[in-house]
Amino acid sequence: MLAFLPSAMVINSDVGSAVPRHASGFDELYKNRDYKELLSTQNGIFYSYIVLLFNDNPHFINIIMDLQIDSDSNVSYEKLYKLYLSRGKDLPFYKLAVQLYKYYKNPATFDEAAQREVEKELESFDIVLRFVSKPDSMMLDYCIYGRKKPIEESHPFLEKTRRIYNIIPLIFYDEFFSSNSTFYSDLIYIDDNEVTNDYNIAVLVREHASTKGLYYIGSEVTNDIKFCLIKASDETADLQDRIKRVFVVHELTHKIINNDYNYYNSIIEEELAIASTVYADPYLGLTAVYSYLNYYRYSPHRIAALKFIKYCSHSLNRPSMAYNPSELKAVSPDALRLLSKNYFEDRMKLVRKRAEVQKALRP
C-alpha cells in the first residue's frame, strides 16, 4: 500500500478543495523525529557549536543539552565554544574546530582560498557552510547539517556559470520543506521523496491501478496527467531518473535566471521553467503543466501554465486549445520541443532586456 503525506497546502479556488503543493515524505521522516537524537553525534554537536559561534544561534545547543539559552540569558556564546574545545581534544576535527575559532577572532587572516579549503574540509563531517567575509567579522551565508552533491545535469537552454549543488539535509529545515531553488546562490534542493512519490504514481498509472487520494506534483491525478505518464513510460530511459531530471531542470532555471541575470519575477520564471522542462522531456514536462492547472487561481505556476497553453494555441492556430488544454497532449514530442524552445526565447527577451537596463543604470 502506498501512502504519501501532503505537505504545504494551497487552495484551488476553482473547485473549492485543498490541494497539496507537493506530496512530501520529508516531513514524515524528519520533522517529527527527535532533533536531539539526530544531532547527538560528534558531527551534529560540532555543527551546533559552529551555528552558536558564528550565527549567535543557540537553538541546536538548547536541543542537545535541554537548555533554554537566549539573548537575555547573559551567556557568552564564545565562552561556550571555548569550553567545547577544552573538552574535545580527542575529537577527529579538533584542530579544525580550533582553526575556526582563530578565524572567528581574527577574520582578516582568513582569505577566500582559506575559506574554501575549510568549507571543503567541513563537508567530510556533514557540515555544509559558506563563509562571507565582512571588514571586521566572519559570517555564514548558510550552515546546514547535511551533504551536498554537484548537479551534473545540464540545462537545455542556459549555461551554468558556476557550480551548483543539490543540498541533502540530515535534519529538517523549513526552507527545505519541498523541492525549490533555495535562497542560496550555489544550492538547489531536490526532495527525493517527491521524486519517488511521482514515480510510484507513474507505475500505478502504467499498471492501470487506482491513484485515488494520491497527488502528482501537487495535483490529483487527472486523465491528462495519466495520458502523459503512459506516453512517457513508453520511452526506454529510466523513468525515475527522468522524473528527477525534470525536477532539476525546473530548479536550475530559477537558479540561473536569479544568479546570472539578477532577475526575479515569479510568473516569468515559471514560464521559463515550463518551457525548459517540456523541451527536456515533453510528456513529463506536460504532466507538470497539467498539474499546475489545478493549483489555486492566482498561483504563479497556474498562470504560467495557462500562458504557455495560450501561446501553443496561437502558434498552432488552434483557438480551441486555449479553452481545452487537453488538446495539447496530442501534439507530437518534436512539435512540443519546438514550441517550448520558441516560447523560452520569447520569454527570455524580457529577462535580457531587464538585465541590459540594470547594467546601463550601474554607475
N, C-alpha and C positions, 0 to 999 in steps of 0.2 A: 504493500500500500504506500502510495506517495503522499506525503503531507508537507506543505510548504507554508511557512508563516508569513503573512503580508507584513510589510514594513510601513513606511510613510504613506498615509492615506491622502488621496485627493478626491474631490467631489466632481463627478460627471454631471454637470448641471442639465445636460440634455436628457438624461434618463433618471436623474434624481437618486442615484445609488452611489455608494462608496466604492472606489476602485483603488487598489494598492498601486503606488508608483512602481514598486518592484516587489517581487516575491523574494524575500531575503532570508537566508539561513544564518547570517552573521549574528543577528540579534539572538537567535535561539542558542547559538554555540557559545557566545561570549558575553553578551550584555548581562545575562542573568547568572553568570558564573561568579565565583568569589574572586574579586580582584586580588585579595591577599594571597590566595593560592597561586594565581598566575604570576605575581610579582615577587613572591618569596623564593627567588633563586638568586644565585650570585649575580647573574646578569640583570635580573629585574631590580634588585636593590641598587646596583651601580647606576642603572638608568634613573631610578627615583632620586638619587642624590645629585645627579647631574642636573635634572629638572629643578631640584631645590636650589642649587647654587646659581645656575645661570639664568633661570627664569623666575627666581624668587617664588617658587610654587611648591608648597609643602603637601599638596594633595596626595601624592602617591606615598610619601613617607608616613602621612597620617594613616593611610590604609594599612600599610605593612605593620606599623607599630601600635595601631589602635590609639593614636594621639589625636589631639584637636588643636594643633598649632595653626595660628592665623596671624594676620598682620598686627593684631592687637595683643599678641602673646608676649611681646618683648623678648623673643628668642632670636638669637643670631644664627641665620642660616649658614653663614661662613663657619662659625664655630662648630655647628653640627657636622658639616662636611669634614672639617679637620679631625673631629672625633672619630668619624667614619674611617678616615685614613689611618689614624693611630691604632685602630682595632683590626685593620685589614691588610697587614703587611704580608700575609701569606697568599693573598688573592692573586690569580694569574694576571690581572690587569692593574696591579698595584702601581707600577711605575707610570702607567698611562693615567691613572687617577691623580697621581701627584703632578704629572705634567699639566693636566687640565687645571689644577689649582694654581700652578705657576702662571699659566696664561690668563687665568681669571684675574690674578693680582697685577700682572704686567702685560696687558693686551698688546702693547706696542711691539713686543718681542715676537709676536705671532703673525708672520706674514702669510700671504694667501697659499703659498706652496705648503707651508707647515700645517695650515688649516685643513687642506685637502688630504694630507697624509694622515692626520689624526682622525679625520672623518672616516677614512678607509679602514683604519685600524679598529675603530669602534664598531664597525659593521660586523666584525668577527665575533662580537659579544652581543649581537642582536640589538644594537643601538644605532638607529639611523638618524643623523642630525646634519644640519648645515649651519656653519658659523657665519655671522655677519659682523664685520669689524666696524666699530664706531671709534671716534677720536680717543676716547678715554675709557672705553669699555668693550667687552666682548659679549655679543648677544647671539641668540639662536633663532634662525629663521623658522626652524622646526626641530623637534626632538621626539622621535617615535620609537616605541619599543616594538621592534619587528625586523623585517628584512626588506630589501628591495631587489628587483630583478630588472635588468636592462630590457627595454622594449626593442625587439629586433624587427618587428613588423614595420614595413614602410607604409607611408600614406599614399593613396593613389594619385594625389594631385600636388601635395605640399612636401617640400624638403624639410626634414628636421635639422635645424641649425645647431642644436645642442643635444646632448644625451638625455633621453627621457627614461624614467624608471617606473615600474609598477610597484607600488608600496604594498607590502604584505604585513599588516599589523598583527601582533600577537595578543593584544588586548583591545577592548572596544573603545573606539573614539567616535564622537558624534559626527565628525566630518567625513568618516568612512562608513556611514550607515548604509550607503548603496554606491554602486559604481559612479564615479564622477571624475572630473578633470582636476580636482583639488585646488586649494589656494596657492600651491607652491609651484614655482616655475619649472622644476625638473621632475615632478611626480604626477602620475595619474593613479587612480585606484580602480582596479577591476575586481569585483567580488566574484570569486569562483563559484560561490553558492548560487548566484544568479545565473551564471553560465550553465551550471549543472541543471538548475531548475528548467531553463528554457530547452535544453537538450532533452531532458526527460519528457517534457511535454511533446517535443517533436517526435520522440519514439512512440508515445501513446497515439499521436495523430496518425503516424505511419501504420500503426497496427489497428487503426480504427477503434481504439479503446476510448472510454469516456474521459473527458477532460473537465467535467463539471466541478466547479469550485477551485480550479487552478487558474493561475494568471501568467500570461506570457508577456514579458516586458510591461507589466502593469495593467494588462487588459484581459478581460475574459476572452477565451479562445473562440473567435468568430469564424465563420465559414471562409472568409477571405484569408485569414491567418492560416487556417488549416490547408487551404489550397496551396498557398505559397510554401508551407513547410513540406508538403508532399512533393512539390516540384523541386525544392532544394534538396530533399533526400534522394532524389534520382541521381544526383551527381556522385562521383566515386570518392571524392576527397572526404576526409573525416569530418562529419557534421559538427561534432562538438568543438573541434579546433576552429572551424569556420565561424561558428556562433561566437566564440571568444574573439576572433579577429574582427568581427563586426563591432563588438564592444570596444575593442582597442582603437579601431579606425574612428569611431564616433568620438571618443575622448581625446584622441590625438588632434582631431580637427579643432576642438575648443582650445587645446593647449597651444598649438602652433599659431592659431589666429590671435590668441591673447599675447603670447610671447613675442612673436615676430612682427606683428602689426599693431600691437597695443590697442586692439580693437575689442570692445565689449558691447555686444548687442545680442540679447538672449535669443530673439527670434531669428535674426540673420545667421547667427552661429548655428542654430538648429537646422536652418535651411541648408547650410553648407555641410553639416554633418549628415543629413539625409542624403544629399547628392553623393557624398563620399561613400556612404555605406551601400547605397543602391549600385553604384559603379563597382565597388569591391566585390559584391555578391548580390546580384539583382533580386533573387527571390527572398533571401534573408533580409536584405535591405527593405524590401516591400513589407515584410512582416512587421518591421518597426513602424513603417508609415501607417499601416492599418491599426496597429496598437495605439499609436498616438491619436488617432481619430476618436478614440474612446476616452481620452483624457478630458479634464474639465474644460469648459468652453474657452476660457482665456489663457489656457496653458500655452507657453511658447512652443512646445512640442506639437500641439494640435494645430495651432495657427500655421506653423511651418509646414506641416503635412498637407494642410489644405492649400497652401500656396504652391507647393510642389505639384499637387494634383491639378490645380488650375493651369499651371504652366504646361504640363503634359497635355492637358485637354486642348489648349490653344495651339501648341506645336504640332499635334497630330490632327488638328482640325476635326476634333470630336467633341462638340459642345456638351453633349450629354454626359461625358465623363466627369465634368465639373460637379454634376449633381448626383452622379452614380459612380463613386470612386472604385467600385468593384470592377469596372471595365478595365482599369489599369493593369490588373493581374493577367489579362490576356495578351498584353504586349510582349513581344519576344525579348529574351535577355539582351541580345545585341542592341535592340532599339532602346531598351531601358538604360543601357550603359551610355548610349549616345545622348539620350535625353538628360541623364544625370550629369554628364560631362558638360554639356552646354549650359545647363542650369547653374552648375558650380561656377563656371566662368562668368555668367551673368551676375551672380551674387557677389563674386569676388571684385567686380568693378567698383562696387560700393566700398568695400574694405580698402582697396588700393587708393581710391580717391581720398578717403578719410586719412589714410596714412600720409599721403602727399601733402594734404592740408596741414596736418600736425607737424610735418617736417619743415614746411615753409614758415610756420609760426615760431619755430625754435630760434632763440637768439644766436 
